[in-house]
Amino acid sequence: MASVTMSMLEAYPKSINLDRAKLAAVVDTLNSCAQACTACADACLSEDMVAELAKCVRSNLDCADVCTTTARVLSRHTGYDANVTRSLLEACATTCRSCGDECARHADRHEHCRICADACRECERACRDLLATIS
């Protein structure tokens, strides 16, 4: 079943400078990562050792915000600016790497951090892969 993202990209009436299937996959990955980060931050706040997870919560919330913003900008094509797209993808990959590293520090004690670290790693790869296709 095609994602809503892919359906919307297919319905866009003009040409798009990026491969639509790859773009849809990245937008879906960004949204998935944002959800994982939001849920991980919430789970961290429910842990008994919440003070030890303050940096993780902050990283999660930053990553969720950057992923959401990047997904929204990648979903708009009218007046496309490759420089803006490039900058956002670079920032998102960096933020995902940072959040993934922080969550990985807690992954042996908290399953939600392990899941989030994996989502961040996948999202970082997706951003870097799409970035490599932008001229």
Order of alpha helices (4+ residues) and beta strands (2+ residues): alpha-alpha-alpha-alpha-alpha
